[in-house]
Amino acid sequence: MKSGFAGIIGRPNVGKSTLLNSILGEKVAITSDKPQTTRNVIRGIYTRMDGEGDGLQIVFIDTPGIHRPRSKLGGRMTDMAVNTLKEVDAVLFMVDDEPGAGDRYIMELLAGVSTPKLLAINKIDVIEPDRFRRIYEEYEGTGLFDHIHGISAKEGRNVELPVNAISGCMPDGPMYFPEDMITDHPERFIAAEIIREKTLLYLDEEVPHGVAVEIEGYSELPGLSRIGAVIYCEKKSHKGIIIGKDGRKLKGVGKSARLEMEALFGVKVYLELWVKVKENWRDSDAALAGFGYSAGR
């Protein structure tokens, strides 16, 4: 059996989480049109069995977008992504345009590792052919990549191409996870991420990156999960925005999150949400540790 680990890296908002969900055929990573949506390392497990005990298992690691950090949270997110380069059997670098400063910085990092490197040019559903050719040729000219593919993560077009290329980089190894498992994250983590995703979708531009979600209570009964969660924001003015007039915005977040959890977990969900202020938590070591963004991760 071939098995190993593949890291998905790139600038914020190039579609890394969307690609991971498309490869797996199920949602394991939250997505939104706002950059820096992914804050943790998300592991998605792709398994393909070919009979006679032969098969393939790729543990994909979806990393936070690599960017110039403006807070301690941003620094830890970037550290998580960079550390992935040292731990995987293949690296898939995602882009959606000609190289900018952020892309060149990532390529400098990639040049320093011997890991097989693949490039996925995303969003071919909206990139004109001539522009795609320019993007392709510029990256090809670096000589850095073993394979280059044009894909549309949103539409699922050509996503099998990087998967097949990555499978050729996997060494002989064990099956790390059961065949039917698509992520190793517990349901508590997934619930918090779903709530954060819905909050991102409902909120104005100035609020989302100052939002964190903590699960305070999680109990499972036959056919029912009871979940209590706190949405933390950095400013008192943001609390009112999150709650909305007559609580409508918070109710919308709660309903949307509950319906997705019920579909994903296969049980009824009773969800209670509260909103609290924790000022400047993104630059507080204690707060970051409490929310699971530990130093050195």
CORPETA-V229895 format. One record per residue. N is the residue number from 1. RES is the residue in one small letter. SS is DSSP state (H for helix, E for strand, L for the rest). PSI is psi in degrees with one decimal (NA if undefined). Layout:
n:res:ss:psi
N:RES:SS:PSI
N:RES:SS:PSI
This chain:
n:res:ss:psi
1:m:L:143.5
2:k:E:132.9
3:s:E:151.1
4:g:E:-165.1
5:f:E:140.7
6:a:E:129.4
7:g:E:136.7
8:i:E:116.6
9:i:E:165.4
10:g:E:176.3
11:r:L:164.5
12:p:L:142.2
13:n:L:28.2
14:v:L:-4.8
15:g:L:22.4
16:k:H:-47.7
17:s:H:-38.1
18:t:H:-40.0
19:l:H:-45.5
20:l:H:-46.4
21:n:H:-37.8
22:s:H:-41.6
23:i:H:-42.8
24:l:H:-19.2
25:g:L:8.1
26:e:L:159.5
27:k:L:116.7
28:v:L:-14.7
29:a:L:138.0
30:i:L:151.8
31:t:L:154.3
32:s:L:171.9
33:d:L:6.7
34:k:L:136.1
35:p:L:159.7
36:q:L:31.5
37:t:L:-43.9
38:t:L:124.4
39:r:L:-23.4
40:n:L:166.7
41:v:L:118.2
42:i:E:127.8
43:r:E:123.2
44:g:E:138.5
45:i:E:115.1
46:y:E:120.7
47:t:E:133.8
48:r:E:117.9
49:m:E:133.7
50:d:E:12.5
51:g:E:161.4
52:e:L:26.1
53:g:L:-5.0
54:d:E:151.2
55:g:E:-172.3
56:l:E:134.9
57:q:E:119.2
58:i:E:123.1
59:v:E:103.6
60:f:E:136.4
61:i:E:108.1
62:d:E:118.3
63:t:L:157.9
64:p:L:149.4
65:g:L:133.8
66:i:L:123.6
67:h:L:168.5
68:r:L:111.6
69:p:L:144.0
70:r:L:1.1
71:s:L:170.6
72:k:H:-36.0
73:l:H:-47.2
74:g:H:-39.4
75:g:H:-42.6
76:r:H:-36.5
77:m:H:-45.0
78:t:H:-39.9
79:d:H:-41.1
80:m:H:-44.9
81:a:H:-45.4
82:v:H:-39.4
83:n:H:-26.7
84:t:H:-32.3
85:l:L:-26.7
86:k:L:-7.9
87:e:L:2.8
88:v:L:167.0
89:d:L:-15.3
90:a:E:150.4
91:v:E:128.0
92:l:E:113.4
93:f:E:124.4
94:m:E:136.0
95:v:E:168.2
96:d:L:16.3
97:d:L:177.0
98:e:L:155.3
99:p:L:127.6
100:g:L:-172.2
101:a:H:-41.6
102:g:H:-41.3
103:d:H:-40.1
104:r:H:-35.5
105:y:H:-43.8
106:i:H:-40.0
107:m:H:-31.7
108:e:H:-40.6
109:l:H:-42.4
110:l:H:-33.7
111:a:H:-21.4
112:g:L:2.6
113:v:L:150.2
114:s:L:-2.1
115:t:L:139.0
116:p:E:136.8
117:k:E:130.7
118:l:E:151.7
119:l:E:133.0
120:a:E:119.0
121:i:E:107.0
122:n:L:164.8
123:k:L:36.7
124:i:L:-12.3
125:d:L:-18.6
126:v:L:-5.5
127:i:L:127.2
128:e:L:146.9
129:p:H:-44.0
130:d:H:-39.9
131:r:H:-39.0
132:f:H:-42.2
133:r:H:-41.5
134:r:H:-44.3
135:i:H:-47.9
136:y:H:-49.9
137:e:H:-34.7
138:e:H:-43.2
139:y:H:-37.7
140:e:H:-34.9
141:g:L:-16.0
142:t:L:-21.7
143:g:L:17.0
144:l:L:-22.5
145:f:L:138.6
146:d:L:-32.0
147:h:E:145.6
148:i:E:128.8
149:h:E:143.4
150:g:E:130.2
151:i:L:164.5
152:s:E:101.3
153:a:L:-36.7
154:k:L:-41.8
155:e:L:-6.9
156:g:L:16.3
157:r:E:129.0
158:n:L:11.3
159:v:H:-19.1
160:e:H:-21.0
161:l:H:-52.6
162:p:H:-31.4
163:v:H:-45.4
164:n:H:-37.9
165:a:H:-41.4
166:i:H:-37.8
167:s:H:-30.8
168:g:L:-13.4
169:c:L:-7.4
170:m:L:135.2
171:p:L:169.1
172:d:E:137.0
173:g:L:-178.9
174:p:L:170.0
175:m:L:110.7
176:y:L:-30.2
177:f:L:156.5
178:p:L:152.3
179:e:L:-33.1
180:d:L:9.7
181:m:L:130.2
182:i:L:-11.2
183:t:E:151.6
184:d:L:6.7
185:h:L:138.9
186:p:L:163.0
187:e:H:-30.5
188:r:H:-45.6
189:f:H:-45.6
190:i:H:-40.6
191:a:H:-44.1
192:a:H:-40.4
193:e:H:-39.2
194:i:H:-43.8
195:i:H:-41.8
196:r:H:-39.8
197:e:H:-46.1
198:k:H:-33.7
199:t:H:-41.4
200:l:H:-40.5
201:l:H:-30.3
202:y:H:-16.9
203:l:L:163.0
204:d:L:165.5
205:e:L:-35.7
206:e:L:-8.9
207:v:L:-41.5
208:p:H:-43.4
209:h:H:-10.6
210:g:H:18.6
211:v:L:134.7
212:a:E:154.0
213:v:E:132.8
214:e:E:128.7
215:i:E:115.6
216:e:E:-24.1
217:g:E:135.2
218:y:E:110.1
219:s:E:141.8
220:e:E:123.8
221:l:E:166.1
222:p:L:114.8
223:g:L:7.1
224:l:E:135.3
225:s:E:129.1
226:r:E:121.1
227:i:E:128.0
228:g:E:128.2
229:a:E:148.4
230:v:E:129.6
231:i:E:116.0
232:y:E:139.8
233:c:E:168.8
234:e:L:-17.3
235:k:L:148.1
236:k:H:-36.0
237:s:H:-29.3
238:h:H:-28.6
239:k:H:-44.6
240:g:H:-36.2
241:i:H:-42.9
242:i:H:-42.3
243:i:H:-42.5
244:g:L:168.8
245:k:H:126.6
246:d:H:24.9
247:g:H:13.3
248:r:H:-40.7
249:k:H:-44.1
250:l:H:-38.5
251:k:H:-38.8
252:g:H:-43.5
253:v:H:-47.5
254:g:H:-44.9
255:k:H:-45.7
256:s:H:-43.1
257:a:H:-42.4
258:r:H:-45.2
259:l:H:-39.5
260:e:H:-39.7
261:m:H:-42.3
262:e:H:-40.8
263:a:H:-36.5
264:l:H:-43.0
265:f:H:-18.3
266:g:L:19.7
267:v:L:164.7
268:k:E:145.8
269:v:E:128.2
270:y:E:112.7
271:l:E:127.8
272:e:E:133.1
273:l:E:139.7
274:w:E:157.0
275:v:E:127.8
276:k:E:156.6
277:v:E:129.1
278:k:L:93.7
279:e:L:134.7
280:n:L:35.9
281:w:H:-26.4
282:r:H:-15.7
283:d:H:17.5
284:s:L:118.1
285:d:H:-42.3
286:a:H:-44.2
287:a:H:-42.4
288:l:H:-42.3
289:a:H:-40.2
290:g:H:-32.7
291:f:L:2.3
292:g:L:8.0
293:y:L:69.8
294:s:L:148.4
295:a:L:140.1
296:g:L:3.8
297:r:L:NA
